[in-house]
Amino acid sequence: MENALIPDETLMSKIYFIRGQKVMLDSDLAELYGVETRRLNEQVTRNADRFPDDFMFRLNEFEFDSLMSQIATSKRGGRRKLPYVFTEHGVLMLSSVLNSKQAIKVNIQVMRIFTRIRKMFMDNTELRLEIEMIKKKLDNQDKNLEIVFRYLDELIDKNERPKERKRIGYKPDDI
């Protein structure tokens, strides 16, 4: 990628899955943008109408504790309040309230990574659907093979135990 400020792997490691959404922590975004977390949150507060609940939300205590245990960070890290997290749309909206050149470059890079993650997810979904179709076909073939083997077993049983047939015609005992 041309002029990548931050390695893509570093950015991807800062994307978490919370409440069924891919999100980034306010402190991680502030670090990436080169501003203090409180400054980032001040700008968000000043522009609150740009950040509805589906763009940004505050973590609850349980979510925060769970997240901190995943990333092995100290409990609060000097924070007095629970952190905000930003969805993909929230991160995009941040570029309109933070106008530094670094924030804009990082934002473009983050948006590309979100797009790549979405594409990987879609590719995986298509692959899973194809695998399910193959499984169904195999299940159906297994059932058909089972029927064929059952018929073969019946034919083999018939050949091994032939029925006594009534003879037609002249019988030596009839004389």
C-alpha positions as a Markdown table, in Angstrom:
| # | Residue | x | y | z |
|---|---|---|---|---|
| 1 | Met | 0.0 | 0.0 | 0.0 |
| 2 | Glu | 1.4 | 3.4 | -0.9 |
| 3 | Asn | 2.6 | 5.6 | 2.0 |
| 4 | Ala | 1.1 | 3.4 | 4.7 |
| 5 | Leu | 1.5 | 5.2 | 8.0 |
| 6 | Ile | 0.9 | 2.2 | 10.1 |
| 7 | Pro | 1.3 | -1.5 | 9.3 |
| 8 | Asp | -2.1 | -3.0 | 8.3 |
| 9 | Glu | -1.6 | -5.8 | 10.9 |
| 10 | Thr | -1.3 | -3.2 | 13.7 |
| 11 | Leu | -4.6 | -1.5 | 12.5 |
| 12 | Met | -6.4 | -4.9 | 12.2 |
| 13 | Ser | -5.3 | -5.9 | 15.7 |
| 14 | Lys | -7.1 | -2.8 | 17.0 |
| 15 | Ile | -10.5 | -3.8 | 15.6 |
| 16 | Tyr | -12.7 | -5.7 | 18.0 |
| 17 | Phe | -16.1 | -7.5 | 17.7 |
| 18 | Ile | -18.5 | -6.1 | 20.3 |
| 19 | Arg | -22.3 | -6.2 | 20.2 |
| 20 | Gly | -22.2 | -7.9 | 16.8 |
| 21 | Gln | -20.2 | -5.0 | 15.3 |
| 22 | Lys | -16.6 | -4.4 | 14.3 |
| 23 | Val | -15.4 | -1.4 | 16.4 |
| 24 | Met | -12.3 | 0.5 | 17.5 |
| 25 | Leu | -11.6 | 2.0 | 20.9 |
| 26 | Asp | -11.4 | 5.8 | 21.3 |
| 27 | Ser | -7.9 | 5.5 | 22.9 |
| 28 | Asp | -6.6 | 3.4 | 19.9 |
| 29 | Leu | -8.0 | 5.9 | 17.4 |
| 30 | Ala | -6.6 | 8.8 | 19.4 |
| 31 | Glu | -3.2 | 7.2 | 19.4 |
| 32 | Leu | -3.4 | 6.5 | 15.6 |
| 33 | Tyr | -4.5 | 10.1 | 14.9 |
| 34 | Gly | -1.8 | 11.5 | 17.1 |
| 35 | Val | -4.1 | 13.3 | 19.6 |
| 36 | Glu | -5.0 | 12.7 | 23.2 |
| 37 | Thr | -8.0 | 10.5 | 23.9 |
| 38 | Arg | -9.8 | 13.3 | 25.8 |
| 39 | Arg | -9.3 | 15.7 | 22.9 |
| 40 | Leu | -10.8 | 13.1 | 20.5 |
| 41 | Asn | -13.8 | 12.6 | 22.9 |
| 42 | Glu | -14.2 | 16.4 | 23.3 |
| 43 | Gln | -14.5 | 16.8 | 19.5 |
| 44 | Val | -17.0 | 14.0 | 19.5 |
| 45 | Thr | -19.0 | 15.6 | 22.3 |
| 46 | Arg | -19.0 | 18.9 | 20.5 |
| 47 | Asn | -20.4 | 17.2 | 17.4 |
| 48 | Ala | -22.7 | 14.7 | 19.2 |
| 49 | Asp | -25.3 | 15.0 | 16.4 |
| 50 | Arg | -22.8 | 13.4 | 14.0 |
| 51 | Phe | -22.4 | 10.3 | 16.2 |
| 52 | Pro | -25.7 | 8.4 | 16.6 |
| 53 | Asp | -25.7 | 5.1 | 18.6 |
| 54 | Asp | -25.0 | 3.0 | 15.5 |
| 55 | Phe | -21.8 | 5.1 | 14.9 |
| 56 | Met | -20.5 | 5.1 | 18.5 |
| 57 | Phe | -21.4 | 3.8 | 21.9 |
| 58 | Arg | -19.9 | 3.6 | 25.4 |
| 59 | Leu | -18.8 | 0.1 | 26.6 |
| 60 | Asn | -20.5 | -1.2 | 29.8 |
| 61 | Glu | -18.3 | -2.5 | 32.6 |
| 62 | Phe | -18.7 | -6.2 | 31.6 |
| 63 | Glu | -17.7 | -5.4 | 28.0 |
| 64 | Phe | -14.7 | -3.3 | 29.1 |
| 65 | Asp | -13.5 | -6.0 | 31.5 |
| 66 | Ser | -13.8 | -8.7 | 28.9 |
| 67 | Leu | -12.0 | -6.6 | 26.3 |
| 68 | Met | -9.2 | -5.7 | 28.7 |
| 69 | Ser | -8.7 | -9.4 | 29.5 |
| 70 | Gln | -8.5 | -10.2 | 25.8 |
| 71 | Ile | -5.8 | -7.6 | 25.1 |
| 72 | Ala | -4.0 | -8.1 | 28.4 |
| 73 | Thr | -4.1 | -4.4 | 29.5 |
| 74 | Ser | -4.4 | -3.0 | 33.0 |
| 75 | Lys | -7.9 | -2.6 | 34.3 |
| 76 | Arg | -8.5 | 1.1 | 33.5 |
| 77 | Gly | -5.2 | 2.4 | 32.3 |
| 78 | Gly | -5.8 | 5.7 | 34.1 |
| 79 | Arg | -9.3 | 6.1 | 32.7 |
| 80 | Arg | -12.1 | 7.6 | 34.8 |
| 81 | Lys | -14.8 | 6.8 | 32.4 |
| 82 | Leu | -15.6 | 3.7 | 30.3 |
| 83 | Pro | -14.4 | 4.1 | 26.8 |
| 84 | Tyr | -16.3 | 4.9 | 23.6 |
| 85 | Val | -16.0 | 2.6 | 20.7 |
| 86 | Phe | -16.6 | 3.6 | 17.1 |
| 87 | Thr | -18.1 | 1.5 | 14.4 |
| 88 | Glu | -16.9 | 1.7 | 10.8 |
| 89 | His | -19.3 | 4.6 | 10.2 |
| 90 | Gly | -18.2 | 6.3 | 13.3 |
| 91 | Val | -14.6 | 6.1 | 12.3 |
| 92 | Leu | -15.5 | 7.6 | 9.0 |
| 93 | Met | -17.4 | 10.4 | 10.7 |
| 94 | Leu | -14.3 | 11.2 | 12.9 |
| 95 | Ser | -12.5 | 12.4 | 9.8 |
| 96 | Ser | -15.0 | 15.2 | 9.6 |
| 97 | Val | -14.3 | 16.4 | 13.1 |
| 98 | Leu | -10.5 | 15.8 | 13.2 |
| 99 | Asn | -8.9 | 17.7 | 10.3 |
| 100 | Ser | -5.2 | 17.0 | 10.8 |
| 101 | Lys | -3.4 | 15.5 | 7.8 |
| 102 | Gln | -2.4 | 12.5 | 9.9 |
| 103 | Ala | -6.0 | 11.9 | 11.0 |
| 104 | Ile | -7.1 | 12.0 | 7.3 |
| 105 | Lys | -4.4 | 9.6 | 6.1 |
| 106 | Val | -4.9 | 7.2 | 9.0 |
| 107 | Asn | -8.7 | 7.4 | 8.4 |
| 108 | Ile | -8.3 | 6.4 | 4.8 |
| 109 | Gln | -6.1 | 3.5 | 5.8 |
| 110 | Val | -8.6 | 2.3 | 8.4 |
| 111 | Met | -11.5 | 2.5 | 6.0 |
| 112 | Arg | -9.6 | 0.4 | 3.5 |
| 113 | Ile | -9.0 | -2.2 | 6.2 |
| 114 | Phe | -12.7 | -2.3 | 7.2 |
| 115 | Thr | -13.5 | -2.8 | 3.5 |
| 116 | Arg | -10.9 | -5.6 | 3.3 |
| 117 | Ile | -12.3 | -7.3 | 6.4 |
| 118 | Arg | -15.9 | -7.1 | 5.0 |
| 119 | Lys | -14.7 | -8.6 | 1.7 |
| 120 | Met | -12.9 | -11.4 | 3.6 |
| 121 | Phe | -16.1 | -12.1 | 5.5 |
| 122 | Met | -18.2 | -12.1 | 2.3 |
| 123 | Asp | -15.7 | -14.5 | 0.7 |
| 124 | Asn | -15.9 | -16.8 | 3.7 |
| 125 | Thr | -19.7 | -16.7 | 3.7 |
| 126 | Glu | -19.8 | -17.7 | 0.0 |
| 127 | Leu | -17.3 | -20.5 | 0.7 |
| 128 | Arg | -19.4 | -21.8 | 3.6 |
| 129 | Leu | -22.5 | -21.8 | 1.4 |
| 130 | Glu | -20.7 | -23.8 | -1.2 |
| 131 | Ile | -19.4 | -26.3 | 1.4 |
| 132 | Glu | -23.0 | -26.7 | 2.7 |
| 133 | Met | -24.2 | -27.4 | -0.8 |
| 134 | Ile | -21.5 | -30.1 | -1.2 |
| 135 | Lys | -22.4 | -31.6 | 2.1 |
| 136 | Lys | -26.1 | -31.9 | 1.1 |
| 137 | Lys | -25.1 | -33.5 | -2.2 |
| 138 | Leu | -22.9 | -36.0 | -0.3 |
| 139 | Asp | -25.6 | -36.7 | 2.2 |
| 140 | Asn | -28.0 | -37.4 | -0.6 |
| 141 | Gln | -25.4 | -39.6 | -2.4 |
| 142 | Asp | -24.8 | -41.5 | 0.9 |
| 143 | Lys | -28.5 | -42.2 | 1.2 |
| 144 | Asn | -28.6 | -43.4 | -2.4 |
| 145 | Leu | -25.6 | -45.7 | -1.9 |
| 146 | Glu | -27.2 | -47.1 | 1.2 |
| 147 | Ile | -30.3 | -48.0 | -0.8 |
| 148 | Val | -28.2 | -49.7 | -3.5 |
| 149 | Phe | -26.3 | -51.7 | -0.9 |
| 150 | Arg | -29.5 | -52.8 | 0.8 |
| 151 | Tyr | -30.8 | -54.1 | -2.6 |
| 152 | Leu | -27.5 | -55.8 | -3.2 |
| 153 | Asp | -27.7 | -57.5 | 0.2 |
| 154 | Glu | -31.2 | -58.7 | -0.5 |
| 155 | Leu | -30.1 | -60.1 | -3.9 |
| 156 | Ile | -27.1 | -61.9 | -2.3 |
| 157 | Asp | -29.4 | -63.4 | 0.4 |
| 158 | Lys | -31.8 | -64.6 | -2.3 |
| 159 | Asn | -29.0 | -66.3 | -4.2 |
| 160 | Glu | -27.5 | -67.9 | -1.1 |
| 161 | Arg | -30.9 | -69.4 | 0.0 |
| 162 | Pro | -32.7 | -70.4 | -3.1 |
| 163 | Lys | -36.4 | -71.4 | -2.6 |
| 164 | Glu | -37.5 | -75.0 | -3.0 |
| 165 | Arg | -39.3 | -75.1 | -6.3 |
| 166 | Lys | -42.0 | -77.4 | -7.3 |
| 167 | Arg | -40.9 | -79.6 | -10.1 |
| 168 | Ile | -43.0 | -79.8 | -13.2 |
| 169 | Gly | -43.3 | -82.9 | -15.3 |
| 170 | Tyr | -42.5 | -86.5 | -14.7 |
| 171 | Lys | -41.6 | -87.4 | -11.2 |
| 172 | Pro | -40.0 | -90.8 | -10.4 |
| 173 | Asp | -42.1 | -91.2 | -7.2 |
| 174 | Asp | -45.3 | -91.1 | -9.2 |
| 175 | Ile | -44.9 | -94.5 | -10.8 |
